[in-house]
């Protein structure tokens, strides 16, 4: 058994709204074998991984997986469950899995859930799968797998990659408010919201945090000076630049003093309670280890507190307690520390709610000062502190005291935050009692005070408030989110997602054009690239999740319109969560055989995700003329969202529309030459077909269908009928929809189009036949990544409308041999239309030149693969855009031209 491939689906997908991975497994020698063929396998596996006994599997109850193994199950399924159990053992809380046949005996796709914010680039899923495969192999060979070492290694990666406690809390608070959350790579940084409402946050730093404020807070002496100037009590202190300076400062201030780095954090290299010159010199050396000076300040007696200020309000306060252990009368201090560190809430650094205690040199020195050591056995109930300072980063704990904070203290902390200029900050104070009133005056001038502000911290840790060792947890993450998005404030721009087989790009562009004319700055992702405010900003096939993310991260946009193609959904999931409007244009046989989608039913399941992933009460626009699309309205996940269904149709009396209308639903239809919106009570004419550029007065029904879909989507967003009419009347194909149904003049009309599948080519051929007189010619290429039968259907669709065809191959053969596609297309065309005139050409420029010559003034369909190359071919013939709405007459003396080219192979030399 081996792992062949692994892909990560970051966005909502066909399996879950959470991220998943899809692994391709080849069972090799285990093909066709099941668990009952290996006596004792299930027992040995469960002994190695006892948690498997709790797996539900399809039974929906604990023990379901064991029952499946007892009945006999394939080893792809076994690997799925082993992977899930190993995930649990390394601290990944995931439960969903599925094993699916992948088109060949012994080949399976194994889907497993991933943690919500695990980096898409993480190696952990692959490492767990490989370990699962190794474990199954060892159990089959009756070996004991050596799991602890590997699990510990992977667990360290999981801990290193997971969001920090503060950032994870912010992600959770945002999601509870329905705000989109996206992690930035492997960083502990989040992008919240969409478009103009996107905000960045990294732990307790936000994009609103003042850089000057952070700099001030990082310079502890500057902070002390500003606070002193504002009348806020701080301990007397000076900067020492040498050990002698530190000893001298101790003499002047009088002991005890605190010596700490000039620029420090997390309580690192801070020495508390220095009383001798020798101790001052040693403390200075440690505090100034980075080459900068150190601060020597008067020790303020009292209790350490941290007060969290967000947007000028005190939102939480905690009493901080140093790392400590409590004796049991039997265990020594080292053993007591190990017991404390066994708490699952404790981890390395800041990865968990609490930090593990480390018996380092400073802890040992602190013990020695108490006449204790690591081997000392404290009496039962005896509290032994391991640090003088009370930082969580050295293993300390917190007690919530938010409800005890006196208003004098709260006011002092609010003023301190304002003086430094921070939107979010942690104020470290030392007071006799945080519930008592403050006494003002004298601070900073040598006189002992009842309390003081010790430090102002930018990017304060939130975990002491989220998970205090004592007292109620506080929703400080919610307070930070509220500072970014006050209650009721918008968090996302409207999102329209468009999928289907044909018409996606045109519909996206129509919607974008309408919204733009309605006064919105629009971001779009299409197969031709990403657009911002009408400008191309990323030139690529951009109809997948990465492109959607690019649009949604654009803080200039006020609406997003996203082309959402099959391939992107399968390979990466959706690039957004919960669109406001979903549009499904049609679903026909295309791309079958690619990415594991073998038939039309499976293709429907992929594209249905767009209709299902809509916000509650959002709009789903469906083609009533396509039974597969119309049926999406009845899917449970569509109904669950209470979506407003808006149908569109070109067929008067469509029964789906009639039933929908009688039920009070909205629909959009072509009636008497007009695009009409109607429900059970009224009709509203929106636009005459004569006013719609590219519709040729109704002779291009596919263009009208795209317009109806766009109208329905924009009405779902509240765009007025007036704005829609004005916008669609200016949606000229050559300018607003490049490469789709564009008409040029090169002796006769040349119709430039992108459609490659049978349905698109049939619609275009019919339109050309209905609009222009004469015998049309086609110059075509078809993509090589389609299945042979689908290529043949497309070729047959061309042959049905064109008696003469020039075939050229694209530069990208997509895995085909040179000449293979030409032969396949020609064979299908001759089979469909015996006697058809065929020519071949090297590249689009030669193909178009030959086709225009063959047509002798009659229409030419020019199907391209790369728009830039197609435009070069048109420029080579001095082709110019055909005047909007104009239809050229048939040539007076066209005749049966150019039979010379039949079956000729012509190159552009």
C-alpha angles and dihedrals in degrees: 000000000000141000109242104175142356129197130184122221106200100179134050109307143176091281105040146348086241126074118276138179125226114209123193109217127191109201093197108174090014093060110131093004123119137196096264090065091067109062113218094011096118092048094049092047093050091047090055092044109025092177089073087078088071096053112116101201114174092327091075094223138081111283094032093120093050088053090051091053090048090053091044126265133186122259096245087065091047090052090052092057094042089052091051092049093048088049090057092049092056093049102265109134100211128138111167122097139151135182118210134185108250104206102280138061110275093012117115138168112221116201119197130175121247130208111272097249102027109134113262088227094055117134091208099092092052093045092050092049092049090049090049091052091048091049093052091048092051093048090050089053090048092246125138108243115230097229108153097071095047093042091052091051093049091044089058090054090049091051092047093050101042120100115265116260094257095047092045089053090051091050090051093047091050093049091050087059092048093250115149112247126198125174119225107235112288093331124112087242129115136203109212126194130359136276117334089004095056114127132186123221132174113185104304093341116097134181086257093059112113114243089208089052091053091049092050092049090049091055102067096189092050089050091051091050094050093046091048090051088053092052094250112144115249130164117265111259146160137198116253119202097185141021088260090054090052093051090047091050090052089054093050098043096038122230148320100054137166119232117198141157118282088230110026144132143193091031092285117164093000117144118198127198101020111175107161135061091237091052090047091054092050092046091049092052090054097043094046096044091120091062096257125108128267135234120240111195138169114268111244113210120224141067124320116241134176117209118193116213120192121181092343095310130107103236101169144002131194136189108228121219125192122244109282146157131216119225123239095190093248111054125073121231094263090055092045090053090051090052092051092047090053088073104113089222089068122084142153116293113331099330095108138036090267133027124235117253115247120203092216129155094281092051091048091049090051090051091048089054086059092048089251136119139187091275095050115117110216119211119259108283095011111139113219117191118210099194138031092218121066104222122147088217090068095047101279125146136218140224119206112241100162094125092050099057111123116228091240089058092044091050092049091051093047090051092048091054090049093048091054092041101233126147091203123024143149115230114207110207133172114209139160088235128353089211093060127087119260124246112222132214138047098052115146094018103091099270115121111246132202089244146345146194106259100184144348111223126205114208093017119198113254100199096091087062097037095052112014117181087231132023135021121324114241127222093233091148088060089053091054091049090049089054089057095039113021111211109285094020117128117255103184141031119238111281123206118189120195125194138160138107100274135020098027097125095043092048091049091051092047092051091046091049093051094048091047092052088048088062103265128127103233133204117202136185117200141156086268097053146281119304130197118190091343095309124114106239101166121032109206144088092293108177099112138085096276091057092046089052089051091055095045091050091056105107092197097065128095097189135021126213112188129192104215113197131193095246094054092049092051097043101038111005123236118328093221139036121238113352120213091226130021122194125194111187101184141314120228135154107290133131090013111161092033125109092001096300105129105165143022093263091059090047089054090053090055098047093041088071090075091057091045099049097068126124118257109282092012126137129264116194114201136181105241091194091064110070092202091054096041090054091061089081089071096053111119094234091052092049091044090065092054086233120187106239117214116184127197127198143173092203119088111224095019102174093221090056093045094052091045092049093049088053089056096259126146122248139175123217144164108248128169092341096311137102104238135191114206146163133177094294110034149014126222120195108216106175140352115240087231088064094052111094114224094021092097092217092305099318091112101061094172089061090051091049090053090049092051090051091049092048092051091050094049093046086053087059092050099255111160123247088239093057091046093051093048093047100047091047088063097042096111112179097225094054104025101031109031115192096015118099093333115164122212133178116235104151086310134009118305114196111205114203141159104208112126105169127083096255094051094045092048091052093048093046091050091049093051091048092050096045103041133042123225135049110307126215127211130212106193147171125186125202116256096219093077123098115263094248091052092049089051092051091052091049091049090051089055092047091053091065106024125060093188124043136177112206123201132172123234119244089245104067091187093219097320125124117249108274094014095107093044091054093046093050095045093049092051093047094050089048092052096040116021111207095028113155109242132183132172128215140185106245136338097287094058092041094054093045091052093045094050090050091048092049094054091200098329120117121287125202110211112195113189140184101202116037094207091057091046091054091050089054091052092047090052088061093044088241115175131197113275114242111265112265095006120129116196118227119246113270112268094229107024099138126165093313133187104008083154089082096059109127091347121143109222129181130199101241 
